[in-house]
Amino acid sequence: MRYSDCFGRKSSRIILGTAYFGDGISKEEAFSMMDRFREMGGTHIDTARLYANGKAEEIVGEWILSRGATEMIVSTKGGYYDVDAGENPRINETEICSDLNASLKALKCDAIEFYWLHRDDEEKPVEEIIDTMNRLVKSGKITKFGASNWTSERIAAANKYAQNNGLMGFSASQIRFNPAYCLGERTGLVGMDEKEFGFYKKNNMPVVAYSSQAKGFFSKMAEQGEGAISEKAKKRYLCEENLNRLDTLKKFSMKYDASIAAIICGAFSSFEIPEVFPVIGGSRVAQIEDSLNGADVKIEKNELEEIFKFGI
């Protein structure tokens, strides 16, 4: 396993996601996944107030206490839309503080090492948002913060204001990033492309890649065929371009004697500037193990460009 200190403490270059903990994955299954992730060298768990209406955070918090896993970094997210009221932005101090306090209670902790704003509100001045986040840092409730699904332009504006005023800015970005061509982006989501990547490379800003394995599209296509792909994944990823990209992944799978899931994790972990941290998930412990088998696979720069289809 490769590690980085860009989140403040020793973070594994592969992060365990918890989107289905408490919603399709039972507490017992989640505990087994976190146990195995830790055994294999993982030190960073990603969750969110949104996940299972807070149940995922409760499961993670209970696991941390039960295992005495104080070395683990737990990052969580707040400021998502109100799912019962449509996609109305909630990026304001009142809503952010409400989510943060609920997360602290669920996670059974006094402070969160890394806190993500789950969405942006482009109608809201970045100055107001940065001021709010710095007040939370000053209060001791969070240590660092990042932007999830923010465009590079908005991150740049926010960090420029922070720098000019002696404040903390966004330390990292969480963005949809995988080897697939996406047929259509849902409103409010931001996907990686060559332009966005250029910003992160220029500013050496760490990137957390969610949906890193394209909802299992490549692994399932290789192992079971189209019938194993969910309708959501088909709508987003099933096209000739991605079938060609699957052939590329198969080639490297054979070269490195590793599964496609492992190759994708190894590829992300091989980025140097910026560092990229894939979020992995699954419904079984074996899937977590499979992905983590790529933790130490080193993919060369020219091979990364072949996999991701833009200059690295």
Buried (B, 14 or more C-beta within 10 A) or exposed (E): EBBBEBBEBEBBBBBBBBBBBBEEBEBEBBBBBBBBBBEBBBBBBBBBBBBBEBBBBBBBBBBBEEEEBEEBBBBBBBBBBEEEEEEEBBBBBEBBBBBBEBBBEBBEBEBBBBBBBBBBBEEBEBBBBBBBBBEBBEEEBBBBBBBBBBBBEBBBBBBEBBEEEEBBBBBBBBBBBBBBBBEEEEEBBBBBBEEBBEBBBEBEBBBBBBBBBBBBBBBBBBEEEEEBBEEEBBEBBBBEEBEEBBEBBBBBBEEBEBBBBBBBBBBBBBBEEBBBBBBBBBEEBEBBBBBBBBBBBEBEEEBBEBBBBEEB
